[in-house]
Amino acid sequence: MRAANFSSQFGKFFTVERTLLIILVTALLLRFLFLDLKLLHHDEAIHSWFSINLLRDGIHSYSYDPVYHGPFLYFITSGMFGLFGSGDLIARIIPSLLGTFAVGLIYPIYKLGYLDGRQTIIAGLFIAISPSMVYFSRFLRNDILILFFTLVLLVSVLYYLEKNELKYVISGAAAIGFAMSCKENVPIILLIFGVYILYLFYTKKAVLPKYWIRDLIIAIALAAGIMAVLYSSFGAYPQIIIDGPSEAINHWLSMHEEQRLGGPFYYYIILFLLYELPILVLAIFGIFSFLKKHDLKNTNLKQNFEDECEGRPDVDADAEKSEINEEIKKKILKPIAKIDKNREFTRFCIFWMLASLAIYAYIGEKVPWLILHQLIPMIFVAVYDLSRLKIWICAAGVIFLALMMVHVSFTPADISEPIVQVQNSEDLRDVMVFVDFADRVAISNEVRWPFVWYYVDDYPKKIAYYSEGYDSSIGPEDYDVIILHDGEGITDISGYSKYTYKKCYWIDVYNLVQSTRYKADLTDENYRNAVIGDVKRLLSYYFTRDTNLGSINLDVFVKNRQAA
């Protein structure tokens, strides 16, 4: 009896709201603890450098360039630097905050009835501890910001379809405006959302609000206004409003063709298998569960009409075509089919997930942070129809996700993981000790990043960059430290000691998969042996994460008196 009473009290305390709050606090801690544990990635250093220059040199120092994506990231990061000072930790605060708030945005979806309590808790937990979600919430790139704005848009659309209130038009339009000011892949999201909304109207699962034209005009004006202000650098470069879209389209079409950072069409499936395996498995279960079930039948409108009219003297139920009956029908019968909210939301998320997987598989540029835009709908699909078996998979999955998340986000060393893409090596901390204690430092332009960011205050007084390769004419006697790309092949500088460090690193895929060196021919014994070897290495890697790293290396020459 006492055990049953305790269980009852336990259940009453851990309501959906309290449980989600605990998950939210957990997400906050995971995103902010040791936020500067790892050095900034190459891209993060560039974004930070643009932002600090924007703060120091004013609005005219920034002009939109599609190579570096939209302006929102720079303006918001510059504002953080202005408020709290510059640094790695400050640079990552906004991504960490919005990555945390993404967990909280599950709650309004639950309040509208599109998710039940268990789905809400598990979806929130998955977002809170997902390795990809946590890693890229601690990372100064646009994608976690876009994910946050995507969820704001989703919530706004759901509330608008239910309540038809202007405030949801404003919140949704603002989300679009800010998201479009982040990065050029947002139109993909808008296209997916737009197609499904049209489907809802076409099937009469949703009806156009009375003032939809007014609301559409307001939404377009607000979103376009936000974009115009940010892309023009608050009016400093108004021509960008006209030229920017074509520049962005031309640039990213060329990147798609070039495949500068290419990969196979199944690139993101590999990432899901490595980092989000339980979510992927549950999503597959979710799709099969969805297909097995059938939609609720539409309400029998004729029977509904007869039931509603029973006992009403002003209606002749037999004279269906009378004017008064037609008027009563308009009042009684809703022009919308009865739908299961949870099921319809899952239908949308399946469409969203499959469309995203297909589009990003096709796009030539393959980078790990784009997994976020495929992962968020997958999480919603994964929590559909939570049977007892799926609950057990969720429990085991949480352990898997937590262990992997700790590994990729909190290992204070170089890790052989594709999620890091090309990450600056922790070896650079040793190099920076030499730089910090030097009076004058020469650095080759070949390896200037991330030094440009970390020593932004020391150029040109302390730091000198040169672009033509090492030449003794630069006057080595004038420098305490000389940092070169090891590819420059300088073996010795008189009076200096030489040290070699990794600058940046990546997982050596070609060491893991060696069958690509042969023509794909199963009759060839060498090819068959190579494939067998690949399978063994990949299985070993999956469980040990032990494989070679590729790297760009630095040759650091330190004046002997300083080395001593």
Beta strands, then each sheet from edge to edge (+ up, - down):
strand 1: 423-424
strand 2: 441-444
strand 3: 463-466
strand 4: 481-485
strand 5: 496-507
strand 6: 549-559
sheet 1: 1+ 5- 6+ 4- 2- 3-
end
